[in-house]
Structures are given as C-alpha cells and as structure tokens.
Amino acid sequence: MKRPPVIPDPPRRKRSLSEEEHALWESVAKQIKPLRKKHRLAAPLAVRAEAETLVSVRAPRTQSAIPVAAVPPKKPLAPPLVPIGRRERAQLSKGKKEIEARLDLHGMTQARAHRALSGFLHRAHGDGLTFVLVITGKGKLGAESERGVLRRQVPQWLSQPEFRTLVVGFEEAHIGHGGAGALYVRIRRSRV
C-alpha cells in the first residue's frame, strides 16, 4: 500500500511590525534591565532615529496615562519546603536515625510558642542539627475549630519565609513520637 505524497505547507511570511508597534517596542525595551550584561545589537541608525522621534511625539500621552513607579529591588525568595523522604521518615520512626533535639510546646500561648519555636530552630540551625521533633500536642477534646490551636499554627509558621531559611521540610511524626501531636522537622544546613 502506497502512501500519498506529503506536500509541504508553503513557507509563512513573517509579519513585520508597524511603525507604532516598533516605537512601542523600543520604548519598552529602553525601560527594562537585562538579566545578564550582554550588549544589545544596535538597530540601524535610520530606524532608531525614526523610532526616537515617534516615541518623543507620543511620550507625553503615555506618561500621563500610565505613571511609572520605581520598582524596589526584590529580596531573594526564601527556599521552598521539601517533604521528608519516605526512607528518612521510616528510619526516624524506627529509631535508626536519631532525633537530635525536642521542643515541647504544651500549655504555651501562641506568642510564647512562636518565640520558643524561633529560638529553638535558630539554635538547632546554628548547632548543625539535622532532625528535631516539635511537640504541639493534639489539643483538648471539643469542637474542631477550638481544638489544638498550636497543632494548626505550627505548620503554618514553619511555612513562612522567616522559618523556611532554617527548615528544609516537616511532616507529622510517627505514633511512637507523638503522631498527630508532633512534627518531624528537618533543619537546613548552615552555609559557611
């Protein structure tokens, strides 16, 4: 069985920019900052001069319509959280990997628990520890909305940028270490 011959599509012609589009592009290109320092290819002088005159004619209208605000420099983002690996979690639960420190937040207010958690994680990070256990408790029995304030808050705190610089990841602990009332926390290595 023979296949029919494949007829290639005719080559498409690229659409060129109109003068208005070219002027808009040039004005935008002048306002951006390159990621790396590479020299832009110079446009032909005639096109550049023509674009500058078009931009200068239309500049007052665009500037009044869209105010340009100075963009503050971006702070480096905090590293993302990574879940603890299945093998490491199994080793922790069986006692093959050591939990190097523990923090018990039972009976603390939210403010006191936040301060204690912050100090504990900074010390663990400074001491070069790898795995720590944070015990929040399961909370008193009652309505779900009233139950275990620290149990709900500590994972949210650990997800915030201030703690992500100290913590690689965290997960609920094994039942032998407190189950739903405790968290395994992996501490980020300090860079020297």
C-alpha positions in Angstrom: 0.0 0.0 0.0 1.5 3.3 -1.1 1.2 6.4 1.0 0.1 9.6 -0.7 3.0 12.1 -1.2 3.4 14.7 1.5 3.0 18.2 0.2 4.8 20.7 2.4 3.0 23.8 3.5 4.1 26.9 1.8 6.5 28.9 3.9 4.8 31.5 6.0 5.8 35.1 5.7 6.6 36.8 8.9 4.6 39.9 9.6 6.7 43.0 10.1 5.9 45.5 12.9 4.1 48.6 12.0 5.8 51.9 13.0 3.6 52.3 16.0 4.3 48.8 17.2 8.0 49.3 16.6 8.0 52.6 18.6 6.1 50.9 21.4 8.6 48.0 21.5 11.6 50.4 21.6 10.1 52.4 24.5 9.5 49.2 26.4 13.0 47.9 25.6 14.6 51.0 26.9 12.9 50.7 30.3 13.8 47.1 31.1 17.0 45.9 32.6 18.7 42.8 31.2 19.3 39.8 33.4 22.9 39.4 32.2 25.1 42.1 30.8 25.0 41.5 27.1 25.2 44.2 24.6 22.1 44.7 22.5 22.5 44.6 18.8 22.4 48.1 17.5 19.4 48.8 15.3 20.2 50.6 12.1 20.6 54.4 12.7 17.8 55.4 10.4 15.3 53.1 12.1 16.5 54.2 15.6 16.3 57.9 14.8 12.8 57.4 13.4 11.7 55.4 16.5 13.0 58.1 18.8 11.0 60.8 17.1 7.9 58.7 17.2 8.5 58.0 20.9 9.1 61.6 21.7 5.9 62.7 20.0 3.8 60.1 21.8 5.6 60.1 25.2 3.6 62.8 26.9 0.3 60.9 26.3 1.6 57.6 27.6 3.4 59.0 30.6 0.2 60.8 31.8 -1.9 57.7 31.2 0.4 55.3 32.9 2.5 56.6 35.8 5.8 54.8 36.1 6.8 54.0 39.7 10.2 53.0 40.7 10.3 49.2 41.4 12.1 48.4 44.7 14.8 45.7 44.3 13.5 42.3 45.0 14.6 40.4 48.1 15.8 36.9 47.5 13.0 34.5 48.0 13.1 32.0 50.8 13.8 28.4 49.7 10.8 26.2 49.2 9.8 23.5 51.6 10.5 19.9 50.7 8.8 16.9 52.2 10.9 14.5 54.3 11.7 11.4 52.2 10.0 8.1 52.8 13.2 6.3 53.7 14.2 9.0 56.2 10.8 9.0 57.8 10.9 5.3 58.2 14.4 5.5 59.8 13.1 8.2 62.2 10.1 6.2 63.2 12.1 3.0 63.8 14.8 4.9 65.7 17.5 4.2 63.1 18.0 7.9 62.6 18.4 10.0 65.8 16.1 12.9 66.7 18.8 15.3 67.9 16.6 17.7 69.8 13.0 18.1 71.1 10.8 21.1 71.8 7.6 20.7 73.8 5.1 23.5 73.3 2.3 22.0 75.5 0.4 24.7 77.5 2.1 27.7 75.8 0.3 30.7 74.4 0.6 31.3 70.6 3.0 34.2 71.2 5.2 32.3 73.6 5.2 29.2 71.4 6.2 31.3 68.4 9.2 32.8 70.3 10.2 29.4 71.7 10.0 27.8 68.2 12.0 30.6 66.6 14.8 30.4 69.3 14.8 26.6 69.1 15.1 26.5 65.3 17.9 29.1 65.3 19.9 27.2 67.9 19.4 23.9 66.0 20.4 25.5 62.8 23.5 27.1 64.4 24.5 23.8 66.1 24.3 21.9 62.8 21.5 19.5 63.8 19.6 17.6 61.1 16.3 16.3 62.6 14.3 17.7 65.5 10.9 16.9 67.0 8.4 19.7 67.7 5.7 18.5 70.0 2.5 20.6 69.7 0.0 18.3 71.4 -3.3 17.2 70.0 -5.4 19.8 71.8 -8.3 19.3 74.1 -11.4 17.5 73.0 -14.2 19.7 71.8 -15.3 21.4 68.7 -12.8 21.0 65.8 -12.4 24.8 65.4 -11.4 25.1 69.1 -9.2 22.1 69.1 -5.4 22.2 69.0 -4.5 25.8 68.2 -0.8 25.1 68.2 -1.3 21.9 66.2 -2.8 24.1 63.5 -0.5 27.1 63.8 3.0 25.5 63.9 2.8 24.1 60.4 1.7 27.5 59.1 4.6 29.2 61.0 7.1 26.7 59.5 5.8 27.5 56.0 6.5 31.3 56.5 9.7 32.8 54.9 11.3 33.5 58.3 11.4 29.8 59.1 12.0 28.5 55.6 15.5 29.8 55.8 16.0 27.4 58.7 13.8 24.5 57.8 14.1 22.1 54.8 10.7 20.4 55.5 8.5 18.9 58.1 5.9 16.1 58.5 3.6 14.6 61.1 5.5 12.4 63.4 5.1 8.6 63.8 2.6 7.5 66.5 5.6 6.5 68.7 6.9 10.1 68.7 3.5 11.7 69.3 1.6 11.1 66.0 -0.7 14.0 65.1 0.5 16.0 68.1 4.2 16.2 66.9 6.2 17.1 63.8 9.5 15.9 62.5 11.4 18.9 61.3 14.5 18.7 59.0 16.9 21.6 59.7 18.6 23.3 56.8 22.4 23.1 56.8 24.1 26.4 57.5 26.3 27.8 54.7 29.8 28.8 55.7 
